[in-house]
Amino acid sequence: MYITDSLPNTLRTWLTMHLSSKGYVFMTEFPNMYKQVPLRVPTIVIGVKSSEIKQKKDENGENVPGVKEMTAALDITIHMPVRQGGMTCHKIFSEIADLLLFNTNLDIVEIGSGKIKYMRITESLRMPGFVKIKADITADPEKEYTSPLLL
């Protein structure tokens, strides 16, 4: 498994732990299950938008042994039943952003959301969002690299 493969599921699990009592459903992108049509509950889909892993350098430009530096952008797309309205998309995204910014030790480079659109296929509203993080990945004694997302 690649280092970035575990990021969406780790974030999905963590967000579910913190927000499932509100009735939200969290899933990773392209799940092996069907979404309800029409959508009846807020559904948040998490995936990897992009990632880059490179050798970590110290302040002198020298390689830091056993440490890689990762930058990853994660998609956080909110699908909302039309009857709950677009403002609910913003409310949910704010809840997620607050949790990530103030309840984790993640090095968040950027976080934001996009324009809400109506999706005819699921009869729902869709608001794209993202979080871009930086993390150091260190080698463990067996020369495997640790997950950078320890929530």
N, C-alpha and C positions, 0 to 999 in steps of 0.2 A: 504494500500500500504506500502511495506517495504521501508526503507530509501534508500537503494541502487537502487530500481526500477526506480527512477526518474533520476538517474545520466546519463545514455546514452542519453535520450531525451533532458535533459538540455544542455548537451555538444553538441549534434547535432544542437539544435536550435541556440546556441551561435556561433558555427563554421559557420553555414549557414549565419547568420547575417554578419559575417566578410569576408567570402570567396565565397559566391554564385555568386558574380559578375564575378568570374573567370571561371564560367561554370561548377563547381564541383557540384555533387549531394551528399548530406549527408543523411544517413538513419540509423536507429537502426538495430541491428541484427535481423534476422528472421522477416522481415517486411511482412505485409499482402498485398504485391504487388510483381509483377514479375520484375526481372531485364531484361534489353534488352539483347538479344542474336543475333548477337554478340554485346558486349558492345560498345557503341559509345561515351560515356562521362566518365571522371574520376568519380568514385563512391567511397565514403568513408563510411565504415560501422563501427558503434560504438556499443560496448556491454560491459558487465561486465565480466571480466576474473575471478576475485576473490574479496572477501571482508571479512573484519573482524571488528567486533564492540565489544569493551570491555569497562569496567569501567575505566574512567580517574583517574589516581593517581597523587597526588602532589609530591613535592620533598622529603617528608617524607614517601612516600608509602601509604598515607591515601587516601581513596576514595574522589573524588571531587563531592559533591552532584549535581545532575541534569546534569552532563556532561559525555558524552560517547566519546571515542576516536575511530575513524574509519580509517582503512587503506583499500584502494580500488585500484585494478588494472583494468584499462579500456582498452579493445582492440580497436585499431584504425587501421582497415585494409583497405588498398587502393587497389581498383580494377581499372586497367588501360587498355584502348584499346591498343592492341599490336602495332598499327601504331604510337602511341605516345611515345613508348619506355620506358625502365626501369628507365632512368635518371629522367623522369617526376615523377615517384613514389617518388624518393628521394627529388625532389624539393617540391612536395606537403607536404611530411612529415616534411620537414624543415620549411615550412610556418606554419603548425599546431603547431610544437614544439615551434617556436618563439612566436606565439600568446599565447600559454599556459604559457611559461616561463616569458614573459616580459609584457603581457597585462592582467594578472590576479593576484590575491593575493593567489593563490593556493599554498599549501606546497607540492611541487613536490619532491618526494623521488627519482624517477628514470623515465627516458623516453628513449625509444629506438625503433629500428626497426629490422626486420629480413631479411632473404634472399628472393629475388624475384623469383616467380615460375610462369610457364605458366599454365593456367587453361583451359583445353580443353572444359569443359562444357559451359563456357561463352566466349570462345575465347578471353581471356584477360590475363593480367599479374596481379599477386596478391602479395602484400607486406604487411606482418603483422607488426603491430607496437603496442606500449602500452604506457600508462602513469600510474604511481603509485603515488597516492596522500595520504596525511594524513590530517585529519580534526577533529576538535572537534564538537560534536553535542550537542546542549543544549536543555533542555526542555523548552517549552513555558508555559504560565500560564495554558493552558488546558491539560498539561502533554503530549503533542505530541512533537515529536522531529523535529527540523528544518532540512532542507536539507543542507548538508555540501557544496554543490556546488552552491555558489552564485556568478555568473559571471557578 
